[in-house]
Amino acid sequence: MARRIDVTGAGGVRLAAWEFGDPPKTDRAHDPARSPASSSSSGGTDLPGVLLLHGLMGRASHWAPTARWLSARHRAVALDQRGHGRSDKPPQAAYTRDAYVEDAEAALEQLGLGPAVLIGHAMGALTGWQLAAKRPDLVRGLIICDMRASALGTASQHTWTEWFRAWPVPFATLADVRKWFGEDDPWVERPNRARGEFYAEVMAESPDGWRPVFEPEQMLRSRETWVYDAHWEELAQVRCPTLVVRGLDGELGRAEAQEMVRVLPNGQYAEVADAGHLVHYDQPEAWRTAIEPFLNTLAAA
């Protein structure tokens, strides 16, 4: 099951947060005077909190298998970040680093999750470590999944602009979506079924076919607020235990990942074989195996 909880983000932007596991069976959750929604939004459980943050173009549902697995021992909530999924996409809203970080901060506070473990993929991981540096009282642990700390530069933003222009939208069917992103996309080095499924999950049917649920222009605006800068200084300010996870074929190279671990005051390293950038989507079982020891250590602390 999936339960939606609305959160008010920076500038009043409405955000959709999701719990994918069964509701915790606690006395407060079964109090007839409390609705399920009010119990969830107030953090009416003693289970430790986890906030899952997707990457650029992603959505909370990409975390559903991880969230269901976590829900046995945690209150795991995945957030549709502004401009993504079911959250609002105001054309004039801020799509800045500060806005994304303040949204995650608001989610932790309004859902009563803190101090929580933050698990972020790509852009969501950057949001996670920036929030951990800003509000250490809200974050007790952090998992960074395939996100670089170095600047990507102007060429990278240009490449992404051209890539969006290459998308053959609208797609006639979801099968066409899966085939293009899993096989035909020039960025695909070899067929990748998981990648096709990942992008099929961010499409919605419109009168003329299937289109992304996000606005590519907003994605580029979001991305330009981090690609020109390095983020090593903020990484060094993260005091909580932090696990850096990379896919062997992902965008985060081993040397950079190990340097990130060195810069972190309390960093650890893990890698997942046969995984690309979408580590948790490519190899879900290996992903869980990679992060479980870290989570167990946090639980025992």
Secondary structure, DSSP 8 states (H G I E B T S, - for coil): --EEEEEE-GGG-EEEEEE-S-----TTTT-TTS-HHHHHHTT-S-S-EEEEE--TT--GGGGHHHHHHHTTTSEEEEEE-TTSTTS---TTS--SHHHHHHHHHHHHHHHT--SEEEEEETHHHHHHHHHHHH-GGGEEEEEEES---S---HHHHHHHHHHHHH---SBSSHHHHHHIIIIISTT-SS--HHHHHHHHTTEEEETTEEEESS-HHHHHHHHTTTTTS--HHHHHT--S-EEEEEETTSSS-HHHHHHHHHHSTTEEEEEETT--S-HHHH-HHHHHHHHHHHHHHHHH-
